[in-house]
Amino acid sequence: MILVTGGLGFFGCSIAYSLAKQGRKVLLTRHKTSRLPVFLEAFLGTSVWITPCDILDFSNLWSVLETHPIESIIHAAGTPGQKGYLYQALTTNVLGTMNVLEACRIKKIGRVTFTSSQSVYARGEEYHEEPEDLPLKSLHTISLTKKVGDLICDHYSREYEMEIIIARACQLYGPLYSSERNPLQKMVENAVAGKTTDLAEVAPNDGNNIMYVKDCARALVLVHLKEKPQFAIYNIADEYFTYGEMANAVRKVIPSAEIHLGLERGDVPGRMLLNLDRLKNEFGFTPEYDLDSGIRDWVSWLRHGQLSDTDRKVD
């Protein structure tokens, strides 16, 4: 059985779906979320089970490992953090990761996959010396806590010879996305609701590496299930798109979409492209969804009421 922490979250649900489709037995932890998306309902009780668990409570986490035959863990629990809540984000993302790794060490769990982020990488700066004032950049809370998480995983791996894989994903979009930090979310959800999207602060020539969440989950599951992966760290991403290209893709799916972006800027950050050689060469992975089909699938999901009363509550 595979334990997915944060199993009812945005990424965790898609990971669970990908595992369940392969017939794997999956135990999902839930903490503050109790809503079960309809795409998991068919698997509930046969491939998917759900248990309450607060990863900040070590005894609670330990009880879950003692009660269920867990063979490996995908650690997807975490919070993106909100302005003014840095302490809470650090506690959840850093202490939570430490608890998961320490419990796995004691319990001798076979493998842990840590869901990291592209934000751990620096953005285009090149330094040839290391002066005392060299900036240790973390542009936001996710960048900070994922960097710390990666380092904790590395130390646990070397100190205790644990099998830990780090999967660094790009920015994701799709069903259940709710952090509101991705301009594409506002474009899509407003278009579905028939509302105008005004993003004057977003330059159409700026952009990001983005990937449909179902594709990212499928890639992560491939890595997690590989008996002897060649590496301990894998980048998972699709392509870099500008926000102008994203807006045009939304208009293709919903021609009536009214999306207003700001002016092009000359000071946008350089494109940070993730090297995907490991993922492609070892696993032959290619995404099933391009930008247009990913948005189309997301729009279909939104239009069928998947964010409202069709979702079932679990105890």
N, C-alpha and C positions, 0 to 999 in steps of 0.2 A: 504494500500500500504506500502511496506517495502522499505526503502531507504538503499542502499548499497554504502557507500563511497568507493572510489577507485574501483568502479564497473567494470572498464575495465582493471584492473590490473591482475596479475597472479592469486591471490587467489580470488579476487572479481568476476572474470568471472565464476569460478567454483561454487561459492556461488550462483550467479544469475541463473546458469543453474539448480542447485539443487532446488531452489525455484520455478523457472518457470515450471519445470517438475511436480511439485505438484499443478500447477494452480494458484500460488500466483502472485499477481501483484507486479512488482519490478521496482523501479526507480534507475538507476545506475548513480552515478556522474562520470564525467571524467574531467581531468585537462590537463595533458600533452599528454595523450594517446588518439588517435582517432580511433584506429583500432578495428573493431568488429570481433571477431573470428567467423568462420562459424558455430560453434555449437550453437551460440546464434541467428543466423539470423532467424530461423524459429519462434522464439518467439517475434521478434521485432514488436512492435505495437499492440500486443495482450496480452502478459504477461510482456514484458520487454520494458521499455522506458529509454532514456538516456538524461541527462542534463549536460551542462557544470557547473562546480562548483569548486572554489578554497576554500578549507576549512580554509585557512589562512585568508580569507576575510570574516569576520563575517557577513557583510551585504549581501554578495553573498549567503552564506549558509542560512541566515535567509529568503532571498527571495525564495529559493527553498522550504523551509518548509511552507512558506506562500502560495505558488502557487500550491502545491500538497498535497493531503490528506494523509500525512505520519502518520502511526500508530506506527511504530517501526523502529529502525535503527540498522544495522550491520556496525560497524565502521571498515573498512578494509583498509582505505587509510593510506599510510605511505611510507617511503623510507628506504631501508637497510643502506643507507649511504655509502660514498666512502671516502677513505683516503684523508684528506685535506679538507673535506666538513662537518666537525662536526657541525658547526653552522647551516648550512642548514638542516641537519638531525634533530637536536634538535628542530629547529623552526617548521618543518613540523610535526614531530611525537608528540611533547609535546604540542605546542601551538594549533596545529590542533585538538588534542584530547580535549583540554580545550574548544575550540570553539564549537565542537560538543556537549559536555556535557552541556555547558552553554545554547546553543540554545535549547537543549532538555528540560532543566529545565524550561526555560521561556515558551516554547511552550507546556509544559506538555506532551511530547511524552511518550507513555506507557512503552517502554522497549528499552534499548540500550545494544547491545552485543559488547564488545571490543575484538578484535582479538589480543591476547597477544602471548607469546612465552615461550617455555621451558627454554629459556636462562635467565629467571628471577631467576632460582634456582641456588644455589651455587653448585660447582662441587666437591662433595665428602669430603670437609673439615669438620671436627667436632671440634667445639670450646666449651669448658666448662666454660670459663670465657669471659668477654668482656673488654679486656684492650683497652687503647686509640689507640694503633696501630693495632687494629683488622682491617684487610683489608675489605673494602666495594667493593667487586669485581664486575666489569662489563668488560667482556673480549672483547666486541666489542660494536659498537654503538647500535645495536638492543637490546642487553642486557640492556644497560643503559636506552634507551628511553622506553622500555617496562616495566621495573621496575617502572620508574616514572609514566607511564601511568596507571599501576595497582593501584598505590597508589592514583593517582588523582581520578580514578574511585571509589575506596573505600571511599575516603573523600566525594565525591559528593553523594554517596549512603547513607552515614550516616548523612551528614549535611542536605540533602534535601529529604531524604526518597525516593530516586529514585530507580527504578528497573533496576539495571545494572548487567549484567552477564559478567564475564571474562573467555574467552576461551583460554587456553594456549596450543598452538599447537607445535608439534615437527617440525623438519626440513621437508619441503615438496619437492616433485619433480613432474614433469609432464608438460603438455602443458603450454606454455607461460613463463616458468621459465627462468629468465634472469640475476639473480644477480651474477652468476659465482663464488659464494662462496662454492657451493656444488660440490665436486669432481665427483659425479655421473653424473652431467650435462655434464661435459667435456667428460666423458667416453661414454655416450650415443650419444651426438651430433657428436663427432668425429667418432664414429663407423658408424653412419648413413652416414656421409660424406666420409667414406673410409679413414679417417686420423688416424695416430697413436697417442695414448694418452700417454704422458710422464709426470708422476706425481712422480718424484723422492723424493719430499718433503712429500709425503703421505705414512704413514706406513700402510701396509696391515692389521695389527692387531689393528689399531685404527678404530674408527667408530662413529656412531651416531644413534639416534632414527630417523627413516625416515618414511614417509607415503605418499601414492599417493594422489595428491591434490583433486581428485574427492571424495575419501573417507573422507578426512578431511572436505571438504565442506558439505558433507552429514551429518556428525556428528554435525558440528556446527549448521546447519539448524535444526536438531532435538532438540538441546538445545534451540535455539532461539525461536522456535515455541511452546515449552512446556508451557502450561498455568500457571502452578505453579511449577517451578523447585524446587528441594529440596535444592539446593546449589547455591551460587553466583559465584563459581569458578569451572571450569572443565578442567582437562587435556585431550588433544586429541592427540593420538599417535597410532602407530602400534607396530613395533618391533625394537630392536636394531640390526643393521647389521654392520659388519666390512667392511672396504673398499675392502678388499680382497673378501668378499662374494658378494659385489656389482659388482665388476669386473667380477666375475664368472657368475653372473646372466646376465650381458650384453652379455657375450660370449655365453650363452645359446640361447639368442635371435638372436644374430648376430655372428655366429661362426668365422667369419673372423676378428672380432674385435681385434686389437692389443693394449693392455693396459699394460703399464709398471709402476708399483708402486715402492716405495722405499723399504728399508730393514725394517724388523720388529724391533720394539724398546721396550725396557723394561720400558720406562718412559711415556708411553701413559696414559692419564687421565683415572681414573676409570669409569666404565660404569654408566651413569646416567639414570636410568630407571624410567619412569613416572608411578605413581600409577594410574590405570585406573578403579578402583572399582566403582567410581561414575558414569562414562559413561556406564559401562557394566551393573551395577545393576539397575540403574534407567531407562535406555533406551534400554538395551539388544543389544547394538551396537557391531557389528563385521564388520571389513573391507571386502569389496567385492574383493579387489585386494591384492594378495600377491606380493612379490617383483618381481617375474618372470612375472606375468600377468600385473603388473603396468608398467614395462619397455616395455613389448610387446605393450601395448596400446599406450604408449608415442612414441615408434619407429614408429608405424603405423601412428600416427598423424604427425610426422615429415616427413615421406616419402611421404605423400600425399600433401606436399607443404603448410601446414597450417601456416608456418612462412613467407610466401612470398606473391605473388600477389593475392592469393585467398581470403585474408582477406579484408573485405570491410571497407572503411573509413566512419566515421559518422561525421555529422556536429556538 
